[in-house]
Amino acid sequence: MKYKKTKVIVSIMLVSVVCVMLFNFFKKDIWDVNADLLKEEVLSIESSIEEVNLLDITPFDWDKVYFFGPYTPKEWIYETVGYKWDTISETVNEGMNQIVFIKNDQVVCYVYGYPENTGYGISMSENASQIPAGFVLKADEQRPFEVAWDDDVVYLKSK
């Protein structure tokens, strides 16, 4: 009888461990969840809208956002952000998004890829605050972004 109870307890523990592992495997990181939410918000901008504030269309809180230029080494991105949070890719061409939103020194959204593939692009103008590998925008700066459509792609460019 004692052997049977032990077997049941061990079985329950193993099933519990497997369930936790599966849950964690399929759970998306916060930066991926917020990237999906941001995409939904940007793609829902009506074509009649000419200007938006980035704070108004981000469905999550952030303190600053980094816009990294093409070919920026991922080590520079990690150094700028302050830590290595995920296995990221370097941009391999002009025109790719490499954007990192930060809240309380933690990455809360990561946008990577061609606007043609993601459905939208966000870029900073040359008169923005520069960092060695791109630009940074603080949430309290309230910079307007011009909205432009090209086919089915929405482009937001800071003024």
KOLBANU-299661 format. One line per field, with one value per residue (C-alpha): residue number from 1; residue in one letter; x, y, z. Coordinates in Angstrom, 2 decimals. Example, Ala and Ser with C-alpha at 12.3 -4.5 7.8 and 13.67 -1.06 7.14 Angstrom:
<vexlos>
k = [1,2] $
r = [a,s] $
xx = [12.30,13.67] $
yy = [-4.50,-1.06] $
zz = [7.80,7.14] $
</vexlos>
This chain:
<vexlos>
k = [1,2,3,4,5,6,7,8,9,10,11,12,13,14,15,16,17,18,19,20,21,22,23,24,25,26,27,28,29,30,31,32,33,34,35,36,37,38,39,40,41,42,43,44,45,46,47,48,49,50,51,52,53,54,55,56,57,58,59,60,61,62,63,64,65,66,67,68,69,70,71,72,73,74,75,76,77,78,79,80,81,82,83,84,85,86,87,88,89,90,91,92,93,94,95,96,97,98,99,100,101,102,103,104,105,106,107,108,109,110,111,112,113,114,115,116,117,118,119,120,121,122,123,124,125,126,127,128,129,130,131,132,133,134,135,136,137,138,139,140,141,142,143,144,145,146,147,148,149,150,151,152,153,154,155,156,157,158,159] $
r = [m,k,y,k,k,t,k,v,i,v,s,i,m,l,v,s,v,v,c,v,m,l,f,n,f,f,k,k,d,i,w,d,v,n,a,d,l,l,k,e,e,v,l,s,i,e,s,s,i,e,e,v,n,l,l,d,i,t,p,f,d,w,d,k,v,y,f,f,g,p,y,t,p,k,e,w,i,y,e,t,v,g,y,k,w,d,t,i,s,e,t,v,n,e,g,m,n,q,i,v,f,i,k,n,d,q,v,v,c,y,v,y,g,y,p,e,n,t,g,y,g,i,s,m,s,e,n,a,s,q,i,p,a,g,f,v,l,k,a,d,e,q,r,p,f,e,v,a,w,d,d,d,v,v,y,l,k,s,k] $
xx = [0.00,2.83,4.44,1.19,0.86,4.46,3.91,0.80,2.60,5.60,3.28,1.41,4.68,5.97,2.74,2.90,6.49,5.68,2.66,4.75,7.44,4.89,3.25,6.59,7.55,4.44,4.30,5.30,7.71,6.33,8.28,6.68,3.18,3.57,5.00,1.82,-0.32,1.65,1.23,-2.54,-2.64,-0.51,-2.40,-5.70,-4.73,-7.24,-5.94,-7.39,-5.07,-2.01,-0.18,0.02,1.91,3.77,2.51,-1.08,-0.69,1.46,-0.81,1.87,3.89,7.42,10.07,12.23,12.51,15.68,15.77,18.88,20.38,21.10,23.91,24.13,25.94,23.71,26.40,25.95,22.21,22.63,25.13,22.84,19.79,21.82,21.48,21.01,17.30,16.79,18.51,18.11,19.20,21.18,19.54,20.96,19.73,18.64,15.05,14.65,13.11,15.22,13.30,13.46,10.96,12.13,10.17,12.00,15.20,13.46,12.62,8.84,8.63,10.98,10.21,12.38,12.01,11.09,8.02,6.79,6.71,5.39,2.89,4.38,7.56,8.55,11.52,13.13,14.17,17.75,17.01,16.18,18.41,21.24,23.05,26.13,24.05,20.83,18.29,16.52,13.14,11.99,8.30,8.04,9.32,5.91,7.30,4.64,4.93,3.74,1.53,2.04,0.61,2.39,0.20,-0.75,2.18,1.85,4.91,5.34,8.16,9.01,8.89] $
yy = [0.00,2.37,1.74,2.64,5.97,6.85,6.03,8.24,11.14,10.87,10.70,13.82,15.67,14.69,15.79,19.10,19.73,18.93,21.27,24.13,23.54,23.53,26.69,28.50,27.21,28.63,31.83,34.92,37.43,40.86,42.56,40.23,40.68,44.46,44.36,42.61,45.19,48.06,46.58,46.39,50.04,51.34,49.36,50.68,54.31,55.66,56.92,60.37,60.83,62.88,63.07,61.05,61.16,57.94,57.96,57.94,54.84,52.68,50.38,49.99,52.32,53.31,55.80,55.93,54.29,53.58,53.58,51.75,52.36,49.73,47.27,48.21,45.36,43.62,44.09,47.88,47.48,45.42,47.95,50.90,49.21,48.10,44.33,41.33,40.52,38.21,36.70,39.56,39.93,42.70,44.59,43.40,46.13,49.74,50.46,47.80,48.59,47.92,49.63,49.00,50.50,50.73,51.13,51.26,50.03,46.92,46.12,46.24,46.13,45.08,45.81,44.24,43.73,45.25,47.51,45.65,42.45,43.89,46.26,49.37,51.32,53.91,56.21,59.25,62.37,63.56,66.35,63.88,63.11,61.02,58.12,56.50,53.89,55.78,57.90,57.99,59.50,60.04,59.67,63.20,64.77,64.54,64.50,64.30,61.61,62.14,59.31,58.19,55.23,53.39,50.62,48.64,49.83,52.57,54.73,56.94,59.48,61.96,65.63] $
zz = [0.00,0.87,-2.52,-4.32,-2.45,-3.25,-6.91,-7.04,-5.35,-7.68,-10.71,-9.58,-9.04,-12.49,-14.18,-12.29,-13.35,-16.99,-16.89,-15.49,-18.11,-20.93,-19.63,-19.49,-22.93,-24.58,-22.52,-24.48,-23.02,-22.10,-24.91,-27.47,-26.04,-26.10,-29.64,-30.76,-28.93,-30.46,-33.93,-33.42,-32.30,-35.17,-37.79,-36.43,-37.14,-39.62,-42.94,-42.23,-39.22,-40.13,-36.79,-33.57,-30.31,-29.60,-26.00,-27.24,-29.38,-27.13,-25.08,-22.39,-20.18,-21.11,-19.97,-23.09,-26.47,-28.43,-32.23,-33.37,-36.79,-39.42,-38.71,-35.03,-33.27,-30.76,-28.10,-28.47,-28.09,-24.92,-23.57,-24.36,-22.84,-19.84,-19.98,-22.27,-22.18,-25.15,-28.13,-30.59,-34.18,-35.80,-38.62,-41.90,-44.20,-44.42,-43.50,-40.82,-37.44,-34.36,-31.54,-27.80,-25.32,-21.69,-18.44,-15.09,-16.75,-18.14,-21.76,-22.21,-26.02,-28.80,-32.45,-35.13,-38.86,-42.18,-42.15,-45.22,-43.14,-39.87,-41.48,-39.90,-39.34,-36.75,-37.25,-35.69,-37.55,-37.57,-35.07,-32.27,-29.28,-30.61,-29.01,-30.57,-32.42,-33.15,-31.31,-27.96,-27.12,-23.55,-22.81,-21.43,-24.67,-26.38,-29.93,-32.69,-35.35,-38.90,-40.20,-43.78,-45.65,-48.45,-49.80,-46.69,-44.55,-41.92,-41.36,-38.30,-38.56,-35.83,-36.70] $
</vexlos>
